Amino acid sequence: MSSAEAQHAAARRRDPLFQLFEASSRFTYPRRTANLVAHGVEIRPVSDQYGDLAELKTVGAVMNGHLTHHGVPLAASNCIDGVNNANWAETCTSPDPPAPDVEPFLVVELEQMSLVEGVHIYNRLDSHSKNLALHEVWVSETPDFDSPKRCLRATAADFAGLIVETCDTKHVGMFVKIVLPGPPRTLSLNEFVVLGRPGAGTTHDDPEATYGPVVKAFPVSASLSTQYTSVHLHGATVDAHNCIDGVTDNKSWKVLCHTKRENSPHLVIELAEPFLVERVDIYNRYDYNAKRLGKHEVRVSATADFAERSGEGNECLQLTAPAVQGLISEECYHKHVGRFVKIVLPGPDRVLNLAEVEVFGRRVVSVAAEIGRAHV
């Protein structure tokens, strides 16, 4: 080994991405060490605002079209399922033959805003490994990639296995995209893992530089999946507006927002502006029917149709509430930016009846005022 090669090997061993790769027992691929620092950027210590370098947790993935082969959908979720050494049926694969004038991509959503430093690409284990070739990795704070920042641009050799790449420039974001630029090609991978440092939901030293302080969001409208009616109401209406009228302590059941008995009833609240939703305060009804809340989900969306995740929206939380009357304050374990918040009671034969719902979070300051729906 020449002196230059020895220096390069020593530098590679000091690379935190290389060390993580060496230390992990999860990787079952052949170890290809020749280009572990293909982009050569030294990774320096990061301030305490970020956690340790690690594989970043993902909560979802989408592609701009996927292949279905022998009845098996080769969808985006296959590339974030933790299976990195399976056959073609576990790959995420774009249409083949490729659509004209379409650059295939995969977008993964991280659990939280993070400093992205590199990626582990688990390439196909067969002759289709040659498909990767020229590729780019981009980072964005929002799912529409309206202001994306490039992490790297590289040309992969025809290699069946793990390819470790470090970013030319590190960026903070919650969405990471790998795209095959140029003439139409087919993107087909076994797994796509993002490496970086989890942050505190911020791109700056001060979280309020990206998002404002935590405040109560102002609701402008609300709707129920159905509305309960009864002669016992004596002209009162138990409509959705009752849950955003600011009245939290009226114990009469006639001022609730109240659905009929149905499958998966829900309440949707529209906010006046996009918020990074962090908490929901639910004022449960003040009588024995407080038990009806039970298992429930809170979802956040940029659009009224909750287009993300095939119409489900982005999950803030999923909990089972005790039969508690009055205030139940719940913190989101997934924080998302959106203008629409939905409370849904999943399952058959359920009734939603609440006194008030208040949404808390941070106003969006430096990201786009409206985030579009994620690429589908």
C-alpha positions as YAML, in Angstrom:
chain: A
units: angstrom
residues:
- id: 1
  name: MET
  ca: [0.00, 0.00, 0.00]
- id: 2
  name: SER
  ca: [1.35, 3.42, -0.95]
- id: 3
  name: SER
  ca: [1.72, 6.25, 1.55]
- id: 4
  name: ALA
  ca: [-1.24, 8.09, -0.02]
- id: 5
  name: GLU
  ca: [-3.39, 4.96, 0.14]
- id: 6
  name: ALA
  ca: [-2.44, 4.41, 3.77]
- id: 7
  name: GLN
  ca: [-3.36, 8.00, 4.65]
- id: 8
  name: HIS
  ca: [-6.67, 7.62, 2.83]
- id: 9
  name: ALA
  ca: [-7.43, 4.36, 4.67]
- id: 10
  name: ALA
  ca: [-6.60, 5.94, 8.03]
- id: 11
  name: ALA
  ca: [-8.86, 8.92, 7.27]
- id: 12
  name: ARG
  ca: [-11.64, 6.56, 6.25]
- id: 13
  name: ARG
  ca: [-11.41, 4.69, 9.55]
- id: 14
  name: ARG
  ca: [-11.80, 8.01, 11.40]
- id: 15
  name: ASP
  ca: [-15.03, 8.78, 9.50]
- id: 16
  name: PRO
  ca: [-17.97, 8.39, 11.91]
- id: 17
  name: LEU
  ca: [-20.07, 6.89, 9.12]
- id: 18
  name: PHE
  ca: [-17.41, 4.23, 8.54]
- id: 19
  name: GLN
  ca: [-17.18, 3.53, 12.27]
- id: 20
  name: LEU
  ca: [-20.94, 3.14, 12.53]
- id: 21
  name: PHE
  ca: [-20.86, 0.77, 9.58]
- id: 22
  name: GLU
  ca: [-18.07, -1.30, 11.12]
- id: 23
  name: ALA
  ca: [-19.74, -1.46, 14.54]
- id: 24
  name: SER
  ca: [-23.19, -2.47, 13.38]
- id: 25
  name: SER
  ca: [-24.24, -6.11, 13.37]
- id: 26
  name: ARG
  ca: [-27.29, -5.27, 11.28]
- id: 27
  name: PHE
  ca: [-25.43, -5.12, 7.99]
- id: 28
  name: THR
  ca: [-25.38, -8.47, 6.23]
- id: 29
  name: TYR
  ca: [-24.11, -7.25, 2.86]
- id: 30
  name: PRO
  ca: [-20.60, -7.76, 1.49]
- id: 31
  name: ARG
  ca: [-18.46, -4.97, 2.86]
- id: 32
  name: ARG
  ca: [-17.36, -2.59, 0.19]
- id: 33
  name: THR
  ca: [-14.89, -0.20, 1.78]
- id: 34
  name: ALA
  ca: [-13.24, 1.27, -1.30]
- id: 35
  name: ASN
  ca: [-15.60, 4.24, -1.58]
- id: 36
  name: LEU
  ca: [-16.89, 4.72, 1.96]
- id: 37
  name: VAL
  ca: [-15.69, 8.32, 1.87]
- id: 38
  name: ALA
  ca: [-16.36, 8.80, -1.82]
- id: 39
  name: HIS
  ca: [-17.26, 12.42, -1.23]
- id: 40
  name: GLY
  ca: [-14.36, 13.11, 1.09]
- id: 41
  name: VAL
  ca: [-15.88, 15.69, 3.43]
- id: 42
  name: GLU
  ca: [-14.50, 15.55, 6.94]
- id: 43
  name: ILE
  ca: [-17.25, 15.35, 9.55]
- id: 44
  name: ARG
  ca: [-16.49, 17.69, 12.39]
- id: 45
  name: PRO
  ca: [-18.04, 17.73, 15.87]
- id: 46
  name: VAL
  ca: [-21.56, 19.10, 15.95]
- id: 47
  name: SER
  ca: [-22.99, 21.31, 18.69]
- id: 48
  name: ASP
  ca: [-25.07, 19.78, 21.44]
- id: 49
  name: GLN
  ca: [-28.28, 20.85, 19.69]
- id: 50
  name: TYR
  ca: [-28.07, 17.55, 17.78]
- id: 51
  name: GLY
  ca: [-27.84, 13.99, 19.05]
- id: 52
  name: ASP
  ca: [-25.18, 11.41, 18.25]
- id: 53
  name: LEU
  ca: [-24.64, 10.17, 14.70]
- id: 54
  name: ALA
  ca: [-27.08, 7.32, 14.10]
- id: 55
  name: GLU
  ca: [-29.51, 5.76, 11.68]
- id: 56
  name: LEU
  ca: [-32.44, 8.18, 11.59]
- id: 57
  name: LYS
  ca: [-35.91, 6.77, 12.21]
- id: 58
  name: THR
  ca: [-38.37, 7.02, 9.33]
- id: 59
  name: VAL
  ca: [-42.15, 7.27, 9.53]
- id: 60
  name: GLY
  ca: [-43.09, 6.96, 5.87]
- id: 61
  name: ALA
  ca: [-41.97, 6.81, 2.24]
- id: 62
  name: VAL
  ca: [-43.41, 7.58, -1.19]
- id: 63
  name: MET
  ca: [-42.35, 7.13, -4.84]
- id: 64
  name: ASN
  ca: [-43.58, 8.79, -8.01]
- id: 65
  name: GLY
  ca: [-44.94, 5.46, -9.22]
- id: 66
  name: HIS
  ca: [-43.97, 1.88, -8.45]
- id: 67
  name: LEU
  ca: [-43.87, -1.40, -10.31]
- id: 68
  name: THR
  ca: [-46.22, -4.31, -9.61]
- id: 69
  name: HIS
  ca: [-44.57, -7.58, -10.65]
- id: 70
  name: HIS
  ca: [-46.42, -10.92, -10.64]
- id: 71
  name: GLY
  ca: [-49.07, -9.24, -8.51]
- id: 72
  name: VAL
  ca: [-46.54, -8.03, -5.93]
- id: 73
  name: PRO
  ca: [-46.42, -4.24, -5.39]
- id: 74
  name: LEU
  ca: [-42.79, -3.12, -5.16]
- id: 75
  name: ALA
  ca: [-43.77, -0.04, -3.18]
- id: 76
  name: ALA
  ca: [-41.81, 2.65, -1.33]
- id: 77
  name: SER
  ca: [-42.48, 1.07, 2.06]
- id: 78
  name: ASN
  ca: [-40.24, -1.85, 1.10]
- id: 79
  name: CYS
  ca: [-37.24, 0.47, 1.29]
- id: 80
  name: ILE
  ca: [-37.80, 1.47, 4.93]
- id: 81
  name: ASP
  ca: [-38.94, -1.88, 6.40]
- id: 82
  name: GLY
  ca: [-35.55, -2.89, 7.78]
- id: 83
  name: VAL
  ca: [-35.17, -5.83, 5.36]
- id: 84
  name: ASN
  ca: [-31.93, -5.19, 3.49]
- id: 85
  name: ASN
  ca: [-30.90, -8.52, 2.02]
- id: 86
  name: ALA
  ca: [-34.06, -9.95, 0.44]
- id: 87
  name: ASN
  ca: [-34.99, -10.83, -3.14]
- id: 88
  name: TRP
  ca: [-36.76, -8.66, -5.71]
- id: 89
  name: ALA
  ca: [-40.14, -8.97, -3.96]
- id: 90
  name: GLU
  ca: [-38.84, -6.81, -1.07]
- id: 91
  name: THR
  ca: [-37.49, -4.00, -3.24]
- id: 92
  name: CYS
  ca: [-38.96, -0.59, -3.92]
- id: 93
  name: THR
  ca: [-38.96, -0.32, -7.71]
- id: 94
  name: SER
  ca: [-40.21, 2.37, -10.06]
- id: 95
  name: PRO
  ca: [-42.07, 1.45, -13.29]
- id: 96
  name: ASP
  ca: [-40.15, -0.69, -15.80]
- id: 97
  name: PRO
  ca: [-40.04, 0.23, -18.62]
- id: 98
  name: PRO
  ca: [-39.71, 3.75, -17.23]
- id: 99
  name: ALA
  ca: [-42.18, 6.47, -18.12]
- id: 100
  name: PRO
  ca: [-40.84, 9.04, -20.60]
- id: 101
  name: ASP
  ca: [-39.57, 12.33, -19.17]
- id: 102
  name: VAL
  ca: [-39.90, 11.09, -15.58]
- id: 103
  name: GLU
  ca: [-36.98, 11.03, -13.16]
- id: 104
  name: PRO
  ca: [-37.82, 8.28, -10.65]
- id: 105
  name: PHE
  ca: [-37.43, 9.11, -6.99]
- id: 106
  name: LEU
  ca: [-37.97, 7.80, -3.49]
- id: 107
  name: VAL
  ca: [-38.79, 10.22, -0.63]
- id: 108
  name: VAL
  ca: [-38.49, 9.13, 3.00]
- id: 109
  name: GLU
  ca: [-39.93, 11.11, 5.90]
- id: 110
  name: LEU
  ca: [-37.86, 11.25, 9.07]
- id: 111
  name: GLU
  ca: [-39.34, 11.08, 12.55]
- id: 112
  name: GLN
  ca: [-38.04, 14.55, 13.34]
- id: 113
  name: MET
  ca: [-36.02, 17.41, 11.94]
- id: 114
  name: SER
  ca: [-32.42, 16.15, 11.75]
- id: 115
  name: LEU
  ca: [-28.97, 17.05, 10.49]
- id: 116
  name: VAL
  ca: [-28.51, 14.69, 7.52]
- id: 117
  name: GLU
  ca: [-24.90, 13.59, 7.01]
- id: 118
  name: GLY
  ca: [-25.06, 10.58, 4.72]
- id: 119
  name: VAL
  ca: [-26.98, 7.58, 3.47]
- id: 120
  name: HIS
  ca: [-26.71, 3.80, 3.35]
- id: 121
  name: ILE
  ca: [-28.01, 2.54, 0.01]
- id: 122
  name: TYR
  ca: [-28.73, -1.17, -0.08]
- id: 123
  name: ASN
  ca: [-28.54, -1.86, -3.80]
- id: 124
  name: ARG
  ca: [-30.17, -4.81, -5.55]
- id: 125
  name: LEU
  ca: [-28.43, -8.16, -5.11]
- id: 126
  name: ASP
  ca: [-28.82, -9.16, -8.76]
- id: 127
  name: SER
  ca: [-28.10, -7.85, -12.25]
- id: 128
  name: HIS
  ca: [-30.42, -4.88, -11.64]
- id: 129
  name: SER
  ca: [-27.80, -3.34, -9.35]
- id: 130
  name: LYS
  ca: [-26.52, -1.51, -12.44]
- id: 131
  name: ASN
  ca: [-29.69, 0.62, -12.48]
- id: 132
  name: LEU
  ca: [-28.46, 2.93, -9.71]
- id: 133
  name: ALA
  ca: [-25.50, 4.56, -11.49]
- id: 134
  name: LEU
  ca: [-25.83, 8.40, -11.43]
- id: 135
  name: HIS
  ca: [-28.00, 9.51, -8.52]
- id: 136
  name: GLU
  ca: [-28.61, 12.50, -6.28]
- id: 137
  name: VAL
  ca: [-29.74, 12.81, -2.66]
- id: 138
  name: TRP
  ca: [-31.69, 15.90, -1.60]
- id: 139
  name: VAL
  ca: [-32.87, 17.15, 1.81]
- id: 140
  name: SER
  ca: [-35.92, 19.32, 2.52]
- id: 141
  name: GLU
  ca: [-37.81, 20.70, 5.48]
- id: 142
  name: THR
  ca: [-41.14, 20.17, 3.70]
- id: 143
  name: PRO
  ca: [-42.57, 17.26, 1.69]
- id: 144
  name: ASP
  ca: [-43.05, 19.31, -1.50]
- id: 145
  name: PHE
  ca: [-39.29, 20.02, -1.72]
- id: 146
  name: ASP
  ca: [-39.98, 23.66, -2.54]
- id: 147
  name: SER
  ca: [-36.52, 24.68, -1.27]
- id: 148
  name: PRO
  ca: [-34.43, 21.49, -1.46]
- id: 149
  name: LYS
  ca: [-30.75, 21.29, -0.59]
- id: 150
  name: ARG
  ca: [-28.47, 18.79, -2.28]
- id: 151
  name: CYS
  ca: [-26.63, 16.37, -0.04]
- id: 152
  name: LEU
  ca: [-24.67, 14.60, -2.78]
- id: 153
  name: ARG
  ca: [-24.43, 13.68, -6.45]
- id: 154
  name: ALA
  ca: [-22.58, 10.45, -7.21]
- id: 155
  name: THR
  ca: [-22.22, 7.67, -9.74]
- id: 156
  name: ALA
  ca: [-22.38, 4.22, -8.20]
- id: 157
  name: ALA
  ca: [-20.46, 1.35, -9.70]
- id: 158
  name: ASP
  ca: [-22.37, -1.79, -10.68]
- id: 159
  name: PHE
  ca: [-22.22, -3.19, -7.17]
- id: 160
  name: ALA
  ca: [-24.72, -5.55, -5.53]
- id: 161
  name: GLY
  ca: [-24.74, -4.62, -1.87]
- id: 162
  name: LEU
  ca: [-24.30, -1.82, 0.61]
- id: 163
  name: ILE
  ca: [-23.03, 1.54, -0.63]
- id: 164
  name: VAL
  ca: [-22.19, 4.10, 2.08]
- id: 165
  name: GLU
  ca: [-22.11, 7.75, 1.04]
- id: 166
  name: THR
  ca: [-21.45, 10.94, 2.99]
- id: 167
  name: CYS
  ca: [-23.04, 14.26, 2.07]
- id: 168
  name: ASP
  ca: [-20.94, 16.85, 0.28]
- id: 169
  name: THR
  ca: [-22.83, 19.36, 2.41]
- id: 170
  name: LYS
  ca: [-24.81, 18.52, 5.54]
- id: 171
  name: HIS
  ca: [-28.34, 19.92, 5.72]
- id: 172
  name: VAL
  ca: [-31.20, 19.95, 8.20]
- id: 173
  name: GLY
  ca: [-34.54, 18.56, 7.09]
- id: 174
  name: MET
  ca: [-37.30, 16.04, 7.68]
- id: 175
  name: PHE
  ca: [-37.58, 14.69, 4.13]
- id: 176
  name: VAL
  ca: [-34.82, 12.98, 2.12]
- id: 177
  name: LYS
  ca: [-35.09, 12.16, -1.58]
- id: 178
  name: ILE
  ca: [-32.97, 9.92, -3.78]
- id: 179
  name: VAL
  ca: [-33.54, 10.57, -7.48]
- id: 180
  name: LEU
  ca: [-32.09, 9.22, -10.74]
- id: 181
  name: PRO
  ca: [-31.57, 12.28, -12.95]
- id: 182
  name: GLY
  ca: [-31.25, 12.31, -16.72]
- id: 183
  name: PRO
  ca: [-32.76, 9.93, -19.30]
- id: 184
  name: PRO
  ca: [-35.61, 7.71, -18.04]
- id: 185
  name: ARG
  ca: [-34.34, 4.88, -15.84]
- id: 186
  name: THR
  ca: [-35.67, 2.48, -13.22]
- id: 187
  name: LEU
  ca: [-34.95, 3.04, -9.53]
- id: 188
  name: SER
  ca: [-34.78, -0.28, -7.67]
- id: 189
  name: LEU
  ca: [-33.33, -0.65, -4.17]
- id: 190
  name: ASN
  ca: [-33.55, -3.07, -1.26]
- id: 191
  name: GLU
  ca: [-33.32, -0.46, 1.50]
- id: 192
  name: PHE
  ca: [-32.56, 3.24, 1.94]
- id: 193
  name: VAL
  ca: [-31.25, 4.39, 5.33]
- id: 194
  name: VAL
  ca: [-30.50, 8.00, 6.28]
- id: 195
  name: LEU
  ca: [-27.60, 8.76, 8.63]
- id: 196
  name: GLY
  ca: [-27.41, 11.88, 10.72]
- id: 197
  name: ARG
  ca: [-28.02, 13.54, 14.04]
- id: 198
  name: PRO
  ca: [-31.54, 13.96, 15.42]
- id: 199
  name: GLY
  ca: [-32.32, 17.58, 16.19]
- id: 200
  name: ALA
  ca: [-34.88, 19.41, 18.25]
- id: 201
  name: GLY
  ca: [-37.19, 20.13, 15.34]
- id: 202
  name: THR
  ca: [-35.13, 23.12, 14.27]
- id: 203
  name: THR
  ca: [-32.65, 24.26, 11.65]
- id: 204
  name: HIS
  ca: [-31.11, 26.92, 13.85]
- id: 205
  name: ASP
  ca: [-29.65, 27.35, 17.34]
- id: 206
  name: ASP
  ca: [-32.96, 28.92, 18.40]
- id: 207
  name: PRO
  ca: [-36.00, 26.77, 17.59]
- id: 208
  name: GLU
  ca: [-38.11, 29.88, 17.38]
- id: 209
  name: ALA
  ca: [-36.02, 31.00, 14.36]
- id: 210
  name: THR
  ca: [-37.69, 28.27, 12.32]
- id: 211
  name: TYR
  ca: [-40.93, 27.96, 14.28]
- id: 212
  name: GLY
  ca: [-42.46, 30.42, 16.67]
- id: 213
  name: PRO
  ca: [-43.04, 29.74, 20.38]
- id: 214
  name: VAL
  ca: [-45.64, 27.19, 21.42]
- id: 215
  name: VAL
  ca: [-49.04, 28.88, 21.35]
- id: 216
  name: LYS
  ca: [-52.68, 27.90, 20.93]
- id: 217
  name: ALA
  ca: [-53.66, 27.68, 17.27]
- id: 218
  name: PHE
  ca: [-56.68, 29.69, 16.15]
- id: 219
  name: PRO
  ca: [-59.40, 27.51, 14.59]
- id: 220
  name: VAL
  ca: [-61.51, 28.89, 11.75]
- id: 221
  name: SER
  ca: [-63.88, 26.00, 11.09]
- id: 222
  name: ALA
  ca: [-64.72, 22.44, 12.08]
- id: 223
  name: SER
  ca: [-66.70, 19.55, 10.66]
- id: 224
  name: LEU
  ca: [-68.01, 16.20, 11.90]
- id: 225
  name: SER
  ca: [-68.32, 12.97, 9.95]
- id: 226
  name: THR
  ca: [-72.00, 12.91, 11.00]
- id: 227
  name: GLN
  ca: [-74.13, 15.01, 13.37]
- id: 228
  name: TYR
  ca: [-76.31, 13.58, 16.11]
- id: 229
  name: THR
  ca: [-79.96, 14.62, 16.16]
- id: 230
  name: SER
  ca: [-82.63, 13.94, 18.78]
- id: 231
  name: VAL
  ca: [-85.96, 15.34, 19.96]
- id: 232
  name: HIS
  ca: [-84.35, 15.54, 23.39]
- id: 233
  name: LEU
  ca: [-82.16, 18.38, 22.19]
- id: 234
  name: HIS
  ca: [-85.20, 20.69, 22.13]
- id: 235
  name: GLY
  ca: [-83.80, 22.79, 19.31]
- id: 236
  name: ALA
  ca: [-80.16, 22.74, 20.42]
- id: 237
  name: THR
  ca: [-77.52, 21.68, 17.90]
- id: 238
  name: VAL
  ca: [-74.57, 19.47, 18.82]
- id: 239
  name: ASP
  ca: [-72.51, 20.45, 15.79]
- id: 240
  name: ALA
  ca: [-68.77, 20.69, 15.17]
- id: 241
  name: HIS
  ca: [-68.58, 24.40, 16.05]
- id: 242
  name: ASN
  ca: [-69.25, 23.53, 19.68]
- id: 243
  name: CYS
  ca: [-65.77, 22.01, 19.86]
- id: 244
  name: ILE
  ca: [-64.00, 25.22, 18.79]
- id: 245
  name: ASP
  ca: [-66.14, 27.88, 20.49]
- id: 246
  name: GLY
  ca: [-63.75, 28.37, 23.42]
- id: 247
  name: VAL
  ca: [-66.21, 27.04, 26.00]
- id: 248
  name: THR
  ca: [-64.46, 24.31, 28.00]
- id: 249
  name: ASP
  ca: [-66.42, 24.09, 31.25]
- id: 250
  name: ASN
  ca: [-70.09, 23.82, 30.24]
- id: 251
  name: LYS
  ca: [-71.20, 20.45, 31.55]
- id: 252
  name: SER
  ca: [-74.39, 20.21, 29.52]
- id: 253
  name: TRP
  ca: [-74.40, 17.48, 26.87]
- id: 254
  name: LYS
  ca: [-76.36, 19.84, 24.61]
- id: 255
  name: VAL
  ca: [-73.23, 21.92, 23.88]
- id: 256
  name: LEU
  ca: [-71.04, 19.03, 22.74]
- id: 257
  name: CYS
  ca: [-69.90, 18.25, 19.22]
- id: 258
  name: HIS
  ca: [-71.61, 14.91, 18.81]
- id: 259
  name: THR
  ca: [-71.68, 12.37, 15.98]
- id: 260
  name: LYS
  ca: [-74.14, 9.60, 15.33]
- id: 261
  name: ARG
  ca: [-73.14, 6.06, 16.20]
- id: 262
  name: GLU
  ca: [-71.03, 4.98, 13.21]
- id: 263
  name: ASN
  ca: [-67.79, 3.39, 12.07]
- id: 264
  name: SER
  ca: [-64.70, 5.52, 12.79]
- id: 265
  name: PRO
  ca: [-66.39, 8.87, 13.53]
- id: 266
  name: HIS
  ca: [-64.17, 11.92, 13.30]
- id: 267
  name: LEU
  ca: [-63.85, 15.65, 13.90]
- id: 268
  name: VAL
  ca: [-61.74, 17.85, 11.58]
- id: 269
  name: ILE
  ca: [-60.52, 21.28, 12.69]
- id: 270
  name: GLU
  ca: [-59.16, 23.83, 10.21]
- id: 271
  name: LEU
  ca: [-56.53, 26.20, 11.59]
- id: 272
  name: ALA
  ca: [-56.08, 29.78, 10.42]
- id: 273
  name: GLU
  ca: [-52.46, 29.09, 9.39]
- id: 274
  name: PRO
  ca: [-50.00, 26.19, 9.18]
- id: 275
  name: PHE
  ca: [-48.68, 25.01, 12.54]
- id: 276
  name: LEU
  ca: [-46.06, 22.56, 13.72]
- id: 277
  name: VAL
  ca: [-48.58, 20.66, 15.84]
- id: 278
  name: GLU
  ca: [-47.14, 19.53, 19.19]
- id: 279
  name: ARG
  ca: [-50.08, 19.05, 21.56]
- id: 280
  name: VAL
  ca: [-53.83, 18.59, 21.61]
- id: 281
  name: ASP
  ca: [-56.02, 19.42, 24.62]
- id: 282
  name: ILE
  ca: [-59.24, 17.42, 24.54]
- id: 283
  name: TYR
  ca: [-62.06, 18.42, 26.89]
- id: 284
  name: ASN
  ca: [-64.03, 15.22, 27.28]
- id: 285
  name: ARG
  ca: [-67.76, 15.32, 28.07]
- id: 286
  name: TYR
  ca: [-68.63, 15.74, 31.75]
- id: 287
  name: ASP
  ca: [-70.69, 12.62, 32.46]
- id: 288
  name: TYR
  ca: [-70.63, 8.82, 32.31]
- id: 289
  name: ASN
  ca: [-70.33, 8.89, 28.50]
- id: 290
  name: ALA
  ca: [-66.78, 10.22, 28.83]
- id: 291
  name: LYS
  ca: [-65.91, 6.53, 28.38]
- id: 292
  name: ARG
  ca: [-66.77, 6.81, 24.69]
- id: 293
  name: LEU
  ca: [-63.49, 8.52, 23.80]
- id: 294
  name: GLY
  ca: [-61.33, 5.44, 24.43]
- id: 295
  name: LYS
  ca: [-58.97, 4.55, 21.59]
- id: 296
  name: HIS
  ca: [-58.43, 7.54, 19.32]
- id: 297
  name: GLU
  ca: [-55.98, 8.97, 16.82]
- id: 298
  name: VAL
  ca: [-54.93, 12.53, 16.04]
- id: 299
  name: ARG
  ca: [-53.77, 13.27, 12.52]
- id: 300
  name: VAL
  ca: [-52.33, 16.37, 10.84]
- id: 301
  name: SER
  ca: [-52.47, 17.37, 7.19]
- id: 302
  name: ALA
  ca: [-51.57, 20.22, 4.88]
- id: 303
  name: THR
  ca: [-54.81, 19.66, 2.96]
- id: 304
  name: ALA
  ca: [-58.46, 19.23, 3.88]
- id: 305
  name: ASP
  ca: [-58.62, 15.81, 2.22]
- id: 306
  name: PHE
  ca: [-55.75, 14.48, 4.37]
- id: 307
  name: ALA
  ca: [-54.02, 13.39, 1.17]
- id: 308
  name: GLU
  ca: [-50.84, 12.16, 2.84]
- id: 309
  name: ARG
  ca: [-50.56, 8.44, 3.48]
- id: 310
  name: SER
  ca: [-53.37, 7.47, 1.08]
- id: 311
  name: GLY
  ca: [-55.89, 9.79, 2.69]
- id: 312
  name: GLU
  ca: [-54.95, 9.04, 6.30]
- id: 313
  name: GLY
  ca: [-52.89, 12.17, 6.94]
- id: 314
  name: ASN
  ca: [-49.79, 12.28, 9.16]
- id: 315
  name: GLU
  ca: [-50.16, 10.63, 12.56]
- id: 316
  name: CYS
  ca: [-49.58, 12.85, 15.59]
- id: 317
  name: LEU
  ca: [-50.57, 10.26, 18.18]
- id: 318
  name: GLN
  ca: [-52.62, 7.13, 18.85]
- id: 319
  name: LEU
  ca: [-53.78, 6.60, 22.41]
- id: 320
  name: THR
  ca: [-56.48, 5.01, 24.54]
- id: 321
  name: ALA
  ca: [-58.00, 7.53, 26.94]
- id: 322
  name: PRO
  ca: [-59.34, 6.50, 30.34]
- id: 323
  name: ALA
  ca: [-62.95, 7.42, 31.16]
- id: 324
  name: VAL
  ca: [-61.84, 10.84, 32.41]
- id: 325
  name: GLN
  ca: [-64.19, 13.82, 32.40]
- id: 326
  name: GLY
  ca: [-62.80, 17.18, 31.39]
- id: 327
  name: LEU
  ca: [-59.29, 17.99, 30.22]
- id: 328
  name: ILE
  ca: [-57.03, 15.35, 28.68]
- id: 329
  name: SER
  ca: [-53.78, 16.92, 27.42]
- id: 330
  name: GLU
  ca: [-51.85, 14.84, 24.88]
- id: 331
  name: GLU
  ca: [-48.40, 15.42, 23.40]
- id: 332
  name: CYS
  ca: [-47.74, 14.41, 19.79]
- id: 333
  name: TYR
  ca: [-45.06, 11.78, 19.42]
- id: 334
  name: HIS
  ca: [-44.79, 12.65, 15.72]
- id: 335
  name: LYS
  ca: [-44.75, 16.39, 15.03]
- id: 336
  name: HIS
  ca: [-46.00, 17.53, 11.65]
- id: 337
  name: VAL
  ca: [-46.71, 20.84, 9.93]
- id: 338
  name: GLY
  ca: [-50.26, 21.27, 8.73]
- id: 339
  name: ARG
  ca: [-53.43, 23.36, 8.77]
- id: 340
  name: PHE
  ca: [-55.94, 20.57, 9.37]
- id: 341
  name: VAL
  ca: [-56.19, 18.41, 12.49]
- id: 342
  name: LYS
  ca: [-58.40, 15.33, 12.72]
- id: 343
  name: ILE
  ca: [-59.49, 13.35, 15.76]
- id: 344
  name: VAL
  ca: [-60.79, 9.92, 14.73]
- id: 345
  name: LEU
  ca: [-62.18, 7.07, 16.81]
- id: 346
  name: PRO
  ca: [-61.17, 3.98, 14.82]
- id: 347
  name: GLY
  ca: [-63.36, 0.92, 14.73]
- id: 348
  name: PRO
  ca: [-67.04, 0.00, 14.37]
- id: 349
  name: ASP
  ca: [-70.03, 1.31, 16.34]
- id: 350
  name: ARG
  ca: [-68.33, 4.35, 17.91]
- id: 351
  name: VAL
  ca: [-69.64, 7.75, 19.03]
- id: 352
  name: LEU
  ca: [-67.53, 10.91, 19.19]
- id: 353
  name: ASN
  ca: [-68.82, 13.42, 21.76]
- id: 354
  name: LEU
  ca: [-66.50, 16.11, 23.09]
- id: 355
  name: ALA
  ca: [-66.84, 19.48, 24.77]
- id: 356
  name: GLU
  ca: [-63.84, 21.26, 23.21]
- id: 357
  name: VAL
  ca: [-60.59, 20.60, 21.35]
- id: 358
  name: GLU
  ca: [-57.62, 22.98, 21.44]
- id: 359
  name: VAL
  ca: [-54.52, 22.61, 19.25]
- id: 360
  name: PHE
  ca: [-51.11, 23.85, 20.39]
- id: 361
  name: GLY
  ca: [-47.91, 24.19, 18.40]
- id: 362
  name: ARG
  ca: [-45.53, 26.58, 16.70]
- id: 363
  name: ARG
  ca: [-46.30, 28.96, 13.88]
- id: 364
  name: VAL
  ca: [-44.27, 28.33, 10.76]
- id: 365
  name: VAL
  ca: [-41.75, 31.14, 10.35]
- id: 366
  name: SER
  ca: [-39.06, 30.31, 7.80]
- id: 367
  name: VAL
  ca: [-40.53, 27.36, 5.91]
- id: 368
  name: ALA
  ca: [-43.11, 27.89, 3.18]
- id: 369
  name: ALA
  ca: [-46.38, 29.34, 4.42]
- id: 370
  name: GLU
  ca: [-48.25, 26.50, 2.80]
- id: 371
  name: ILE
  ca: [-46.73, 23.08, 2.41]
- id: 372
  name: GLY
  ca: [-48.00, 21.02, -0.50]
- id: 373
  name: ARG
  ca: [-48.86, 17.40, -0.36]
- id: 374
  name: ALA
  ca: [-46.00, 14.91, -0.45]
- id: 375
  name: HIS
  ca: [-44.98, 13.53, -3.83]
- id: 376
  name: VAL
  ca: [-47.09, 10.55, -4.82]
...
